[in-house]
Amino acid sequence: MPSSSSKGEGSDKKAVIEKKASQFGLSDKIIFPHADKKYYKKQIKKMREEMFAKGEKSIAIDFPSIILRLHDLLKTEDILEKEFPKKFSLAALKQLLGSKILEETHLISPKPDDVVGKRRTSSSELKDDSHSSSKEEEDRNFPMTLPERIAHITSLNEKTIAFMEVLKKEVRALLVALDSAKMMIQLRVPKIEGGNNLGVDIQEECLSDILRVIEATSGVFDDFFSYHATRATLVNQIIRNPGIVDYYFALVQHEEKQLITFRTIVFETINNMLVLSDLIKKNEEAIKKPKGTSSSISNMY
């Protein structure tokens, strides 16, 4: 029979643990080593039920709301208009390089007066011009000074960055919803045994589709990282070589590519989510009860 002193030590130890648990806002049963097994079973069951509720909410509410918000962006955001990237590119090049350089590169047609008044440069003039490589001569062909060009380049992607943040918010919300739906289906996978496994096969197909959409959606952040990394390299080259026109063209085309990518991302995300939602809706009963009656299995697809 344990002595009264040992009982006192045990109660003191429990009191210390309870005090520490209360400091962190925890139940003493969570960290107390001799907690009842029924308590853990009850808590795990509660967590499963919460995950089921989150998953069902994601499928019923979050999926359609995200799809509709992305669809609204296509109608309300001018940055997603089909012709916007091309218009943006031409306007940016005109501001940075001016009409003269764009005429020389045949991106815009020269004015009739300029064609009539244009004279052929002699070989001696060309020879003289080859020696004038000063910064003043370089700047003379640009409508802006170098500091003005650098400032304009810095602010060139303001709309791109603003829309990127909008898209990031939707992508994060979608990834959370997809993860909840994935967990719900995984927790509903029954015990592995022989017999009719059609419902389980449907669950696996839905999980495979969810993982595919998660991978595609997560890739958006890689695209954004690549955009910033490439842009930083091009801006650095322009600062180091301000007279090389090709770097300006490369930067503007990089911006145009990102604008086209935005539209592609939104369309692909909407399409992926519509297909996934349709698959889950059609097989809702098999997902929730993969080993149901034969009548429920016969109604799949």
C-alpha positions as CSV (number, residue, x, y, z in Angstrom):
1,M,0.0,0.0,0.0
2,P,1.5,3.3,-1.0
3,S,2.4,5.7,1.8
4,S,0.7,9.0,2.3
5,S,3.9,10.8,1.3
6,S,4.0,9.1,-2.1
7,K,0.3,10.1,-2.6
8,G,1.1,13.6,-1.8
9,E,4.0,13.7,-4.3
10,G,1.7,12.4,-7.0
11,S,-1.0,15.0,-6.4
12,D,1.7,17.7,-6.3
13,K,3.0,16.6,-9.6
14,K,-0.5,16.6,-11.1
15,A,-1.1,20.1,-9.7
16,V,2.1,21.4,-11.3
17,I,1.1,19.9,-14.7
18,E,-2.4,21.3,-14.5
19,K,-1.0,24.7,-13.7
20,K,1.4,24.6,-16.7
21,A,-1.4,23.5,-18.9
22,S,-3.7,26.3,-17.8
23,Q,-0.9,28.9,-18.6
24,F,-0.9,27.8,-22.2
25,G,-4.7,27.5,-22.4
26,L,-4.6,23.7,-22.7
27,S,-6.6,21.0,-21.0
28,D,-4.6,19.1,-18.4
29,K,-5.7,15.9,-20.1
30,I,-3.8,16.8,-23.2
31,I,-0.4,16.7,-21.5
32,F,-1.1,14.6,-18.5
33,P,0.5,11.2,-19.1
34,H,-2.2,9.1,-17.5
35,A,-5.2,10.6,-19.4
36,D,-8.1,8.2,-20.1
37,K,-8.0,6.5,-23.5
38,K,-11.7,7.4,-24.1
39,Y,-10.7,11.0,-23.9
40,Y,-8.3,10.7,-26.8
41,K,-10.7,8.7,-28.8
42,K,-13.4,11.4,-28.3
43,Q,-11.0,14.2,-29.3
44,I,-9.9,12.4,-32.5
45,K,-13.5,11.7,-33.4
46,K,-14.3,15.4,-32.8
47,M,-11.4,16.4,-35.1
48,R,-12.6,14.0,-37.8
49,E,-16.1,15.5,-37.6
50,E,-14.7,19.0,-37.9
51,M,-12.6,18.0,-40.9
52,F,-15.7,16.5,-42.5
53,A,-17.6,19.7,-42.0
54,K,-14.8,21.8,-43.4
55,G,-14.5,19.6,-46.4
56,E,-18.2,19.7,-47.1
57,K,-18.2,23.5,-46.7
58,S,-15.3,23.8,-49.1
59,I,-17.1,21.8,-51.8
60,A,-20.5,23.3,-51.3
61,I,-19.6,27.0,-50.7
62,D,-15.9,27.7,-51.2
63,F,-15.5,26.1,-54.6
64,P,-18.4,27.8,-56.3
65,S,-17.7,31.2,-54.6
66,I,-14.0,31.2,-55.8
67,I,-15.1,30.2,-59.3
68,L,-17.6,33.0,-59.4
69,R,-15.1,35.6,-58.1
70,L,-12.5,34.5,-60.7
71,H,-15.2,34.8,-63.4
72,D,-16.1,38.3,-62.2
73,L,-12.4,39.3,-62.6
74,L,-12.6,38.4,-66.3
75,K,-15.5,40.8,-66.7
76,T,-14.3,43.7,-64.5
77,E,-10.5,43.8,-64.7
78,D,-9.3,45.5,-67.9
79,I,-5.9,43.9,-67.3
80,L,-7.5,40.6,-68.3
81,E,-9.0,41.9,-71.6
82,K,-7.7,40.0,-74.6
83,E,-6.2,43.1,-76.3
84,F,-4.8,44.7,-73.2
85,P,-1.3,43.1,-73.3
86,K,-0.7,44.3,-76.9
87,K,-2.0,47.9,-76.2
88,F,0.1,48.0,-73.0
89,S,3.2,46.9,-74.8
90,L,3.0,49.4,-77.6
91,A,2.2,52.3,-75.2
92,A,5.1,51.4,-73.0
93,L,7.6,51.2,-75.9
94,K,6.4,54.6,-77.2
95,Q,7.0,56.2,-73.8
96,L,10.4,54.6,-73.3
97,L,11.8,54.7,-76.8
98,G,9.8,57.3,-78.7
99,S,8.2,57.1,-82.1
100,K,11.5,57.5,-84.0
101,I,13.0,54.3,-82.7
102,L,9.8,52.4,-83.2
103,E,9.6,53.6,-86.8
104,E,13.1,52.3,-87.4
105,T,12.1,48.9,-86.0
106,H,8.9,49.0,-88.1
107,L,6.6,48.6,-85.0
108,I,4.7,51.7,-86.0
109,S,4.4,53.4,-89.4
110,P,6.2,56.7,-90.0
111,K,4.3,59.9,-90.7
112,P,4.1,60.8,-94.5
113,D,5.9,64.1,-93.8
114,D,8.8,62.2,-92.2
115,V,9.1,59.9,-95.2
116,V,9.1,62.8,-97.7
117,G,11.6,64.9,-95.7
118,K,13.9,62.1,-95.0
119,R,17.3,62.3,-96.7
120,R,19.9,59.6,-97.3
121,T,22.9,59.8,-95.0
122,S,26.3,59.9,-96.7
123,S,29.1,57.6,-95.9
124,S,31.1,60.4,-94.4
125,E,28.3,61.4,-92.1
126,L,28.0,57.8,-91.0
127,K,31.7,57.7,-90.3
128,D,31.5,60.9,-88.2
129,D,28.5,59.5,-86.3
130,S,30.3,56.3,-85.4
131,H,32.8,58.3,-83.3
132,S,30.0,60.1,-81.3
133,S,29.1,57.5,-78.7
134,S,28.8,59.9,-75.8
135,K,25.9,59.7,-73.3
136,E,24.4,62.9,-74.7
137,E,24.2,61.3,-78.2
138,E,22.6,58.1,-76.7
139,D,20.1,60.2,-74.8
140,R,19.3,62.3,-77.9
141,N,17.4,59.3,-79.5
142,F,15.2,58.8,-76.4
143,P,12.2,60.9,-75.4
144,M,13.3,60.7,-71.7
145,T,16.5,61.2,-69.9
146,L,18.1,58.1,-68.3
147,P,16.9,58.9,-64.7
148,E,13.4,59.4,-66.2
149,R,13.6,56.1,-68.0
150,I,14.7,54.3,-64.9
151,A,11.8,55.9,-62.9
152,H,9.3,54.9,-65.6
153,I,10.6,51.3,-65.7
154,T,10.2,51.1,-62.0
155,S,6.6,52.1,-62.1
156,L,5.8,50.2,-65.3
157,N,4.4,47.2,-63.6
158,E,2.2,48.8,-61.0
159,K,-1.0,47.3,-62.4
160,T,0.7,43.9,-62.7
161,I,1.8,43.9,-59.1
162,A,-1.7,45.1,-57.9
163,F,-3.4,42.3,-59.8
164,M,-0.9,39.8,-58.7
165,E,-1.9,40.4,-55.1
166,V,-5.6,40.0,-56.0
167,L,-4.7,36.7,-57.7
168,K,-2.6,35.5,-54.8
169,K,-5.5,36.0,-52.4
170,E,-7.8,33.8,-54.5
171,V,-5.1,31.2,-55.0
172,R,-4.4,30.9,-51.2
173,A,-8.2,30.6,-50.5
174,L,-8.5,27.9,-53.2
175,L,-5.5,25.9,-51.9
176,V,-7.1,25.9,-48.4
177,A,-10.4,24.7,-49.8
178,L,-8.8,22.0,-51.9
179,D,-6.8,20.8,-48.9
180,S,-10.0,20.5,-46.8
181,A,-11.8,18.6,-49.5
182,K,-8.8,16.3,-49.9
183,M,-8.7,15.5,-46.2
184,M,-12.4,14.8,-46.0
185,I,-12.2,12.3,-48.9
186,Q,-9.1,10.7,-47.4
187,L,-10.8,10.2,-44.0
188,R,-13.8,8.6,-45.7
189,V,-11.7,5.9,-47.4
190,P,-12.9,2.6,-45.8
191,K,-11.0,-0.4,-44.5
192,I,-9.1,-2.3,-47.3
193,E,-10.9,-5.6,-47.9
194,G,-12.0,-7.8,-50.7
195,G,-15.3,-7.3,-52.5
196,N,-16.9,-4.3,-54.2
197,N,-14.4,-1.5,-54.4
198,L,-16.0,0.7,-57.0
199,G,-16.8,3.4,-54.5
200,V,-13.2,3.4,-53.3
201,D,-12.0,3.7,-56.9
202,I,-14.2,6.8,-57.3
203,Q,-12.7,8.3,-54.2
204,E,-9.2,7.7,-55.5
205,E,-10.1,9.3,-58.8
206,C,-11.5,12.4,-57.1
207,L,-8.3,12.6,-54.9
208,S,-6.1,12.3,-58.0
209,D,-8.0,15.2,-59.6
210,I,-7.8,17.3,-56.4
211,L,-4.0,16.7,-56.3
212,R,-3.7,17.7,-59.9
213,V,-5.5,21.0,-59.3
214,I,-3.4,21.7,-56.2
215,E,-0.2,21.2,-58.2
216,A,-1.4,23.4,-61.0
217,T,-2.6,26.1,-58.6
218,S,0.6,26.0,-56.5
219,G,2.6,26.6,-59.7
220,V,1.2,30.1,-59.8
221,F,3.6,31.2,-57.1
222,D,6.5,29.7,-59.1
223,D,5.4,31.8,-62.1
224,F,5.3,35.0,-60.0
225,F,8.8,34.2,-58.6
226,S,10.2,33.7,-62.1
227,Y,8.5,37.0,-63.3
228,H,10.3,39.0,-60.6
229,A,13.7,37.3,-61.0
230,T,13.7,37.8,-64.8
231,R,12.5,41.4,-64.5
232,A,15.2,42.2,-62.0
233,T,17.9,40.9,-64.4
234,L,16.5,43.0,-67.3
235,V,16.2,46.2,-65.3
236,N,19.8,45.7,-64.1
237,Q,21.0,45.3,-67.7
238,I,19.1,48.5,-68.7
239,I,20.8,50.4,-65.9
240,R,24.2,49.1,-67.0
241,N,23.6,49.5,-70.7
242,P,21.1,52.3,-71.1
243,G,21.8,52.8,-74.8
244,I,21.0,49.2,-75.9
245,V,17.4,49.3,-77.2
246,D,17.0,45.5,-77.2
247,Y,16.9,45.4,-73.4
248,Y,13.9,47.8,-73.4
249,F,12.1,45.6,-75.9
250,A,12.9,42.5,-73.8
251,L,11.5,44.1,-70.6
252,V,8.3,45.3,-72.2
253,Q,7.8,41.9,-73.9
254,H,8.4,40.3,-70.5
255,E,5.6,42.5,-69.0
256,E,3.3,41.6,-71.9
257,K,4.0,37.9,-71.4
258,Q,3.0,38.2,-67.7
259,L,-0.3,39.9,-68.6
260,I,-1.1,37.1,-71.0
261,T,-0.2,34.6,-68.3
262,F,-2.6,36.2,-65.9
263,R,-5.5,35.6,-68.3
264,T,-4.3,32.0,-68.9
265,I,-4.1,31.3,-65.1
266,V,-7.6,32.6,-64.5
267,F,-9.1,30.6,-67.3
268,E,-7.3,27.4,-66.4
269,T,-8.2,27.7,-62.7
270,I,-11.9,28.2,-63.5
271,N,-11.9,25.3,-65.9
272,N,-10.1,23.0,-63.5
273,M,-12.4,23.9,-60.7
274,L,-15.6,23.4,-62.8
275,V,-14.4,19.9,-63.9
276,L,-13.5,19.0,-60.3
277,S,-16.7,20.3,-58.8
278,D,-18.7,18.4,-61.4
279,L,-16.9,15.2,-60.7
280,I,-17.4,15.5,-56.9
281,K,-21.0,16.5,-57.3
282,K,-21.8,13.5,-59.6
283,N,-20.1,11.1,-57.2
284,E,-21.1,12.7,-53.9
285,E,-22.8,9.5,-52.6
286,A,-20.0,7.2,-53.4
287,I,-17.5,9.6,-51.8
288,K,-19.4,9.7,-48.5
289,K,-20.4,6.0,-48.6
290,P,-18.0,4.2,-50.8
291,K,-19.3,0.8,-49.9
292,G,-23.0,1.6,-50.1
293,T,-25.9,-0.3,-51.7
294,S,-25.7,-1.6,-55.2
295,S,-28.3,1.0,-56.3
296,S,-26.1,3.9,-55.2
297,I,-23.2,2.5,-57.0
298,S,-25.2,2.0,-60.2
299,N,-26.0,5.7,-60.3
300,M,-22.4,6.8,-60.5
301,Y,-21.2,8.9,-63.5
